[in-house]
Amino acid sequence: MEITQQITVFDTADLAAESAFWAGLLGGEVEAEDDWHTVRVDGKPRLGFQLAPDHVPPDWPDGEPQQLHVDLYVRDIRSAHDEAVALGARLLRSADLDADEGFQVYADPSGHPFCLCW
């Protein structure tokens, strides 16, 4: 099998909010179509967003099993946290920010979980 492109796709009821959030977090740009948005970083497609009007967010880490999540490794957790929250993330589980390594769990605007790790 020859894979020519790989992209992770999120279902969402709000294409504009979801794609703008991830474009802001990853430093990319949104390429929008009617029921599909692509986030490109350095001109390359990184994430896709599919319109799913009936999308129900997962209830993780405390409820139903997660569907998937993204880990983003950062150098400065405090500034990364501030930026993610300013873009619309919700903190789901906090950690000791003074620890040498760790992670915090967040939800994006559509409720998809992701972690900021250090």
C-alpha positions as CSV (number, residue, x, y, z in Angstrom):
1,M,0.0,0.0,0.0
2,E,1.3,3.4,-0.9
3,I,-0.1,6.2,1.2
4,T,0.0,9.6,-0.5
5,Q,-1.5,11.7,2.2
6,Q,-2.5,11.2,5.8
7,I,-5.0,13.4,7.7
8,T,-6.9,13.1,10.9
9,V,-10.5,14.1,10.6
10,F,-12.7,15.5,13.4
11,D,-16.5,15.4,13.3
12,T,-18.1,18.7,14.4
13,A,-21.4,20.6,14.4
14,D,-19.5,23.9,14.1
15,L,-17.0,23.8,11.3
16,A,-15.9,27.4,11.7
17,A,-15.2,27.3,15.5
18,E,-13.5,23.9,15.4
19,S,-11.2,24.6,12.4
20,A,-10.3,28.1,13.6
21,F,-9.4,26.7,17.1
22,W,-7.0,24.1,15.6
23,A,-5.6,26.5,13.0
24,G,-4.8,28.9,15.9
25,L,-3.3,26.2,18.1
26,L,-1.1,24.7,15.3
27,G,-0.2,28.0,13.6
28,G,-2.0,27.1,10.4
29,E,-4.7,28.4,8.1
30,V,-8.2,27.2,7.3
31,E,-9.2,26.1,3.9
32,A,-13.0,26.0,3.9
33,E,-15.6,24.2,1.8
34,D,-19.3,23.9,2.5
35,D,-19.2,20.8,4.8
36,W,-15.5,20.3,5.1
37,H,-12.6,22.4,6.4
38,T,-8.9,21.6,6.2
39,V,-6.2,23.1,8.4
40,R,-2.9,23.5,6.6
41,V,0.3,24.1,8.4
42,D,3.2,25.3,6.2
43,G,1.0,24.6,3.2
44,K,0.5,20.9,4.1
45,P,-2.9,19.5,5.2
46,R,-2.7,18.5,8.9
47,L,-6.3,18.1,10.1
48,G,-9.7,17.8,8.5
49,F,-13.1,18.7,9.9
50,Q,-16.3,17.2,8.7
51,L,-19.7,18.7,9.3
52,A,-21.7,16.4,11.6
53,P,-24.7,18.3,12.8
54,D,-25.6,15.6,15.4
55,H,-22.1,15.3,16.9
56,V,-22.0,14.4,20.5
57,P,-18.8,15.2,22.4
58,P,-17.1,12.3,24.2
59,D,-17.2,12.5,28.0
60,W,-13.6,11.8,28.8
61,P,-11.5,11.5,30.9
62,D,-14.2,11.0,33.5
63,G,-16.9,9.3,31.5
64,E,-17.3,7.2,28.4
65,P,-14.1,5.9,26.8
66,Q,-12.3,8.4,24.6
67,Q,-12.7,8.2,20.8
68,L,-9.3,9.6,20.1
69,H,-7.1,12.4,21.3
70,V,-4.2,14.5,20.2
71,D,-1.0,15.0,22.3
72,L,0.8,18.2,21.7
73,Y,4.3,18.5,23.3
74,V,5.2,22.1,24.3
75,R,8.3,23.8,25.8
76,D,6.3,26.2,28.0
77,I,3.2,24.7,29.5
78,R,2.0,27.9,31.1
79,S,2.0,29.9,27.9
80,A,0.6,27.0,25.9
81,H,-2.2,26.7,28.4
82,D,-3.0,30.4,28.1
83,E,-3.0,30.3,24.3
84,A,-5.2,27.2,24.2
85,V,-7.8,28.6,26.6
86,A,-7.8,32.0,24.7
87,L,-8.6,30.0,21.5
88,G,-11.5,28.3,23.2
89,A,-10.2,25.2,24.9
90,R,-11.7,23.9,28.2
91,L,-9.4,22.5,30.9
92,L,-10.7,19.0,31.8
93,R,-7.9,17.7,34.1
94,S,-5.0,19.8,35.5
95,A,-1.6,18.7,36.6
96,D,1.3,20.0,38.6
97,L,2.9,22.6,36.2
98,D,6.1,22.6,38.2
99,A,6.7,18.9,37.6
100,D,9.6,18.0,35.2
101,E,7.1,16.3,32.9
102,G,3.4,15.8,32.7
103,F,0.3,16.6,30.8
104,Q,-3.0,18.4,31.1
105,V,-6.3,17.3,29.4
106,Y,-8.4,19.8,27.5
107,A,-11.4,19.8,25.2
108,D,-11.6,21.7,22.0
109,P,-14.7,23.7,21.0
110,S,-16.5,20.6,19.9
111,G,-15.5,18.6,23.0
112,H,-12.7,16.5,21.4
113,P,-10.0,15.9,24.1
114,F,-6.4,16.8,23.6
115,C,-3.4,17.0,25.9
116,L,-0.7,19.6,26.3
117,C,2.4,17.6,27.4
118,W,5.8,18.6,28.6
